[in-house]
């Protein structure tokens, strides 16, 4: 276990993460449809929240996407400590957008409690949910022009990138949260555990130097890591901090906002990342409270710095010892097959999990969530193609009975 700050001391007088975790269903925005949430649905939820706050939540259009969809800034609180959060810069990474709806629902339902009153008095919360609504509409990573908005911090060619920078420059927040989803097949270090969450206090230069801004970000990341250790210990990783001069996280850090990247990865039997959505909501509310009370300043940076880094990709399933049978001109060979699951949207907009062949060959040193011995089983070569969707349900069921 990494060195951790004492939660009892660092979290004294603030929102209790355990209580938030146990009562999550009381503030989860129930009518959020899940990963397929689009811009129109988001606007409905924002209107619901605006009414729930009775005038305390300010909503304005901060900019427009390339196709003319509004990018909305939600502002709450009156404190000097400004906390800026943006989500779904990549249109197919909706976990944090859902969590932000939950966070705001909690704050609206509990706005008279001492803990929430402290947050609203000491901080100003700035939310930019669904920065890339055009991408969300298509459930794709990029902008409508095919640009990765997170690599447009320098040239600012996309209207979405210009909006993000304009909001940051206008408010000059002390704290920033860059909210993403990462590949659910990335493990924690050299383990076979898929990283539920990966954290990063981005570098602001190639030397990965520390200054007051980045140290403050590391302290906030340490709070996040300590909260997560209560619920998913051993499943939290540290994202690669190689400096990326085009990325927003690195640049916003250099512009003076202490920024933490939160990447929602994978969790067993959670294809739509609803458990990870819950973790995001619990973490963000806990951190708001920690910042409001300056408890984060007592955090042990080692809780963040000693996290294992993201490792090499793992498979959902590896089937070993399968005999691939081709046409008569080819001799059969024995291989391992690595499968990953992907969310795919059908023509009606419904998401389905599809298994695809990711690698064929010797996978004896590869990590997998599950391994099955396929010795004695044969498959036609024509049915096992790289990146081809494959239905192995019958085979897998048979192997599990062995």
Secondary structure as the mmCIF struct_conf table of DSSP 4:
data_model
#
loop_
_struct_conf.conf_type_id
_struct_conf.id
_struct_conf.beg_label_comp_id
_struct_conf.beg_label_asym_id
_struct_conf.beg_label_seq_id
_struct_conf.end_label_comp_id
_struct_conf.end_label_asym_id
_struct_conf.end_label_seq_id
HELX_RH_AL_P HELX_RH_AL_P1 UNK A 7 UNK A 10
TURN_TY1_P TURN_TY1_P1 UNK A 11 UNK A 13
BEND BEND1 UNK A 14 UNK A 14
HELX_RH_AL_P HELX_RH_AL_P2 UNK A 17 UNK A 22
TURN_TY1_P TURN_TY1_P2 UNK A 23 UNK A 23
HELX_RH_3T_P HELX_RH_3T_P1 UNK A 24 UNK A 26
TURN_TY1_P TURN_TY1_P3 UNK A 27 UNK A 27
BEND BEND2 UNK A 28 UNK A 28
TURN_TY1_P TURN_TY1_P4 UNK A 30 UNK A 31
TURN_TY1_P TURN_TY1_P5 UNK A 35 UNK A 36
HELX_RH_AL_P HELX_RH_AL_P3 UNK A 39 UNK A 52
TURN_TY1_P TURN_TY1_P6 UNK A 53 UNK A 55
BEND BEND3 UNK A 57 UNK A 57
STRN STRN1 UNK A 58 UNK A 64
TURN_TY1_P TURN_TY1_P7 UNK A 66 UNK A 67
BEND BEND4 UNK A 68 UNK A 68
STRN STRN2 UNK A 70 UNK A 77
BEND BEND5 UNK A 80 UNK A 80
STRN STRN3 UNK A 81 UNK A 87
BEND BEND6 UNK A 89 UNK A 90
TURN_TY1_P TURN_TY1_P8 UNK A 91 UNK A 92
HELX_RH_AL_P HELX_RH_AL_P4 UNK A 95 UNK A 109
TURN_TY1_P TURN_TY1_P9 UNK A 110 UNK A 112
BEND BEND7 UNK A 113 UNK A 113
HELX_RH_AL_P HELX_RH_AL_P5 UNK A 114 UNK A 122
STRN STRN4 UNK A 123 UNK A 128
BEND BEND8 UNK A 131 UNK A 131
HELX_RH_AL_P HELX_RH_AL_P6 UNK A 133 UNK A 138
TURN_TY1_P TURN_TY1_P10 UNK A 139 UNK A 139
BEND BEND9 UNK A 141 UNK A 142
TURN_TY1_P TURN_TY1_P11 UNK A 144 UNK A 145
BEND BEND10 UNK A 146 UNK A 146
HELX_RH_3T_P HELX_RH_3T_P2 UNK A 149 UNK A 151
TURN_TY1_P TURN_TY1_P12 UNK A 153 UNK A 155
BEND BEND11 UNK A 158 UNK A 158
HELX_RH_AL_P HELX_RH_AL_P7 UNK A 159 UNK A 171
BEND BEND12 UNK A 174 UNK A 174
STRN STRN5 UNK A 175 UNK A 181
TURN_TY1_P TURN_TY1_P13 UNK A 184 UNK A 185
STRN STRN6 UNK A 186 UNK A 188
TURN_TY1_P TURN_TY1_P14 UNK A 189 UNK A 190
BEND BEND13 UNK A 191 UNK A 192
HELX_LH_PP_P HELX_LH_PP_P1 UNK A 193 UNK A 193
STRN STRN7 UNK A 194 UNK A 194
HELX_LH_PP_P HELX_LH_PP_P2 UNK A 195 UNK A 195
BEND BEND14 UNK A 196 UNK A 196
STRN STRN8 UNK A 197 UNK A 200
BEND BEND15 UNK A 204 UNK A 205
TURN_TY1_P TURN_TY1_P15 UNK A 206 UNK A 207
HELX_RH_AL_P HELX_RH_AL_P8 UNK A 212 UNK A 232
TURN_TY1_P TURN_TY1_P16 UNK A 233 UNK A 234
STRN STRN9 UNK A 236 UNK A 238
TURN_TY1_P TURN_TY1_P17 UNK A 245 UNK A 246
HELX_RH_AL_P HELX_RH_AL_P9 UNK A 248 UNK A 254
TURN_TY1_P TURN_TY1_P18 UNK A 255 UNK A 256
STRN STRN10 UNK A 258 UNK A 264
TURN_TY1_P TURN_TY1_P19 UNK A 268 UNK A 269
TURN_TY1_P TURN_TY1_P20 UNK A 271 UNK A 272
HELX_RH_AL_P HELX_RH_AL_P10 UNK A 274 UNK A 292
TURN_TY1_P TURN_TY1_P21 UNK A 293 UNK A 294
HELX_RH_3T_P HELX_RH_3T_P3 UNK A 295 UNK A 298
TURN_TY1_P TURN_TY1_P22 UNK A 301 UNK A 301
HELX_RH_AL_P HELX_RH_AL_P11 UNK A 302 UNK A 305
TURN_TY1_P TURN_TY1_P23 UNK A 306 UNK A 306
BEND BEND16 UNK A 307 UNK A 307
HELX_LH_PP_P HELX_LH_PP_P3 UNK A 308 UNK A 308
STRN STRN11 UNK A 309 UNK A 309
STRN STRN12 UNK A 310 UNK A 313
STRN STRN13 UNK A 315 UNK A 325
TURN_TY1_P TURN_TY1_P24 UNK A 328 UNK A 329
BEND BEND17 UNK A 330 UNK A 330
STRN STRN14 UNK A 333 UNK A 345
TURN_TY1_P TURN_TY1_P25 UNK A 347 UNK A 348
BEND BEND18 UNK A 349 UNK A 349
STRN STRN15 UNK A 351 UNK A 361
TURN_TY1_P TURN_TY1_P26 UNK A 364 UNK A 365
BEND BEND19 UNK A 366 UNK A 366
STRN STRN16 UNK A 368 UNK A 373
TURN_TY1_P TURN_TY1_P27 UNK A 375 UNK A 376
STRN STRN17 UNK A 378 UNK A 380
HELX_RH_3T_P HELX_RH_3T_P4 UNK A 381 UNK A 383
TURN_TY1_P TURN_TY1_P28 UNK A 386 UNK A 387
STRN STRN18 UNK A 389 UNK A 389
HELX_RH_AL_P HELX_RH_AL_P12 UNK A 393 UNK A 400
TURN_TY1_P TURN_TY1_P29 UNK A 401 UNK A 401
#
